[in-house]
Amino acid sequence: MDFSTLYRAYAKDVYRFALFLSGDPALADDIVSETFIRVWNARARVDLTTVKAYLFAVARNLFLHHRRQAKRTTSLDDRMPDTGPSPHERADARKELRAVLAALQTLPEVDRSALLMRADTAMPYDEIARTLGISVSAAKVKVHRARLKLAAARGTKEEL
């Protein structure tokens, strides 16, 4: 029996079997196609006396493989909003960061150090003063003025 005769003889039965297994006509079509591709590739080993059983076994194995694959995937919920920033927002944030970093470099080293100690590690003013060798009130003034300069670089009136 040649392949086209085999296909015409059993394709409808394999399709019906795959459709009853899956309940999905598109998946049944895919299973039938893949079943006959596998039979074509293994045609030297197929026993024609049990070819229908062989076709059903291949179709069933393909269906089970598809189910295992489907368990590992999940569909995306279209209603779920993208909470990440848009490309425009990311570009604006990068631009703002570059401006702040550039403004930070224009500050005197002692002001920059005081600001970074306070903003980055929330170090208390008395420790900042001790570390920099200045008074507590001078440390507060340096941090405040540095924040104002950076806020101006960002184009805002808020303090950092």
Residue, then its C-alpha position, 0 to 999 in steps of 0.5 A: m500500500d502506498f502512502s496516498t492510499l494509506y492516507r485516504a484510507y485512515a486520515k478521517d478515522v485518525y482525525r475523528f479520534a484526535l478530535f474526540l481526544s482533544g475537542d479542538p478541530a485545529l489541534a486534531d488537524d495538527i495531530v493528523s498531519e504530524t501522525f502521517i509525517r511520523v508514519w512516512n518517516a517510519r514507513a519501513r518499520v510499519d506493519l500494514t496489518t496493524v497500521k490503524a492501531y499504530l496510527f491511533a497510538v501515534a495520534r494518542n501520544l501526540f495528543l498526550h505530548h501536547r497536553r504536557q506542553a500545555k500544562r507548562t504554558t499559560s495564556l496572557d490575560d489581555r485585561m492585565p495592564d502593563t505596569g512598567p514604564s513606557p519607552h518614553e517614560r524610561a527615556d525621560a528617566r534616563k535623561e533626568l538621571r544624566a542631568v542629576l548626575a551631571a549636577l551632582q558632579t558640579l557640587p563641591e566634594v564636601d557637599r556631594s559627600a554630605l548629600l550622598m551620605r544622607a540620601d543613600t544611607a540615611m546617615p544621621y547628621d551628627e555622623i555626617a558632621r563627624t565624618l566630614g569634620i564639620s558642625v552638625s548645622a553645617a552638615k544640615v545646610k550642606v545637604h539642604r543646599a545640595r538638594l536644592k541644586l539637584a532639584a533645580a537640575r531636575g527642573t522641579k521645586e521638590e527636595l530630594 
